[in-house]
Amino acid sequence: MEEDEDNGLVLATNDVGLRLRAMEYWKCSEVNLIAPEDENIESRLSMVIAEGLPPVPGSSEKNQIESWISQHGGPGIQHVALVSSNIKVAIKNLRQLGTPFANAPPATYYSKMGRLDDIILAGEDVDALRDNGILIDTESDGIHYSNKYIEDFSNRQRYLLQIFTRPVFRRDPFFLEIIQRTGGATGFGSGNIAALYRSVQAYIVGEKSLVEN
């Protein structure tokens, strides 16, 4: 085991590594860059700027951000998110127009191991989300960008639904995101990172069990 100020506590073997760091969650990290004040918050433009973390010592594997920069040939716009008031209808219309969407997460994403509790809490239809490959992320609190926009969301579930397309251009990894926010949700689906990881791991374990049997 090795511990240092930059990388935290590093646990590593020849095949896998884990880096543990104590960090304080700062909600403002998701506030992003916002366009000038506007009475209509739904029409405002937000930009998220991301930077890849340094790799685990001894590993040459690139993280998702660094991989994208390498494919793109340098920094750039990774994707543009388009807001929708009804993501299911938007997906249906886009598919009819030939829009290719990214592969849906494994079925375990929509199970107890993944996001089933959040889906039920949000009052969404599990089958509808699974059939469309839609991701969900819930929020326990929210941020109001301006005191001009004040509404009591204390008794409403804040969550977002999202889905990503495949790269739009043949030689550029740029893609699109369709997102629907409900109840004053302001995040960008960061909770899906852990949920997708858990669901993929559960899927792999299940597949391995079938092979062994």
N, C-alpha and C positions, 0 to 999 in steps of 0.2 A: 504494500500500500504506500501511496505517496500523496502528500498534501502540500499545496503551495497556494499563494495568494491569488494567482491568476486562474488556475485550473480547478481549485478546490481539492476534494478528496478523490483520487483516481484509483479505481479498482480495475485491473486489466489482466487478461490472459492472452494467449496467442491468437485467439479467435474473436474475442469480444471485450469491449471496454465499457465502463460506466463512470461518469463523472458526477459527483455530488457537490452541490454548492448551496449554501444558505442564502436565500435572496428574499427581499421584501417586495411583495406584489404592489405595484403602483398603478392604480387604475388609469392614471393620466397617460400611461404608456400606450393606451389605445385611443387617445383623443385625436391623434394624427394632426395633419396640417389642414386648416379649414379656410375656405374662401371667405371673402368679406361678409359682414352681417347681412342676413336676409330674413325677412319676416317668415318665409316659408322654409322651414328646416329641411323638408323633403327635397327641395331643389338645390341644396348646397353641395358643393364639391369637396370631397375629402381626399387627401393623399397620404398613403402610408409609406414610409421610407424604412427599408430593412437592410440589415448588415449581417452577414454570416458570422457565427462564432468560430473561433480558432478550433482546429481539429483536436481530438484527444491525443495527447503525446504518444508517439509511436504508431499512429494511424495515419494513412495517406488518403483515407476515404473522405470525399467532399460532402458537406451538408447540402440540403436542398437548395439553399440560396446560392452557394458557390457553384453548384452544378449548373444552375440556370445561367449564371453569369458566364460560365465557360461556354455553354451552348450558344449564348447570345453574342459572344465575342466582346463582352464588356458590360458595364452597368447599363441599365435601360428600364423600360416599363415592362414589368412582368405580366401584369394583366389589368384589365379594367372591369370593375364591378358595375352592373346595371341593376338598379332597384326595380322591384316589381311588387304590385299590391296583391298579386295572385300568382305565385311561382309555378303552380301546377299547370295553369292555363298557358303561362308563358313558355314552359318547357314543351308542352304539346304543340303549340304553334311553331316554335323554333325547330322541333323535330320534323314537322311537316315541310318545313323549308329546307331540310337537309342538314341542319346543324349537328355536328358530331359531338357528343358529350363524353366526358371522361368515364372510364369504367366505374360502375357502381361499387360501393364498398361491399365486403362479404356480408352474408345474411346475419352474421353474429353482431354486426354493428347495430342492428335493430332488435337485439335481444337484451337480456338483463346484463350481459357482459359489456354491452355497448351503451346505447342511448334509449332503451325502452322506457325507463322511468321518466326521462325528460319528455319523451314523446307523449306519454300518458298525461303528465302534468300540464303540458301545453295544450292538451285537447286535440292533438293532431291524429290523423288516421295512420296507423302503422303500415298497413298494406299500401296505401297511396304513396307514402314516403319511400318505402322499399322498392315498389315497382318503378318509381321514377329516379331512384338513386339519389334522393335528396338528403342532405346532411342537416342536422339540427344542433343548435347550441343555445343553452339557456343562460340567463344572467340573474344574479340575486339583487343587483342594484343597477343604477343607470346614471348617465351623465346628461345634463341639459346644457347645450352649448351656449344658451343665452337666457338671461332672466326674463326675456320677452316670451320665452317658450316654457311655460310652467303648466304642468298637468300632474295630477295625482295618479301615479301608477302603482301605488302601494298594494292595491288589491288585484293587480293584474300580472299575469306571467309575462316576463320579458324574454323573448327568444327570437332567434333568427333562423331562417331556412336558406340553404345555399346549395348551389351545384356549379360545377366548372365544365367548360367545354374542353375539347382537345385543342392543341395548337391551331391557330387560325391560318397561319401561313406555312408553306412547305419548308422553308429554310429558316424560320424564326420561331422560337418557343413561346411567343406571345399568345395568350389565351384570354377568354372572357369568363366572367362569373355572373350568375344570376342570383340575386339575393332579395329576400323578403324579410323585413323587420316588423316585429309585432310588440305592442305594449311599451314602446319607448326603448327597445334594445338599441345599443350604440356600438357594440363590439364588432369583431370581424371573424368570429368563428374560431378563436384560439383554442377553445375547449375541445374542438374536434381533433386536435393533434393527438392528445392522449386517448380519446375515445376510439379513433381509428387504429391506433397502435394496439390497444387492448383487443379490439375486434379481430384484427388481422392475426394476432397471436393465438386467439381462441380458435380461429379458423384453421390455422396451421396445425395446432394440437389435434383438432378434430379430424383433419385429413390424415395425419400421421396415425391416429388410432384406427381409422378405417383400413389403411394399408396393412398395419400390423395384424388386424383381425382377418 
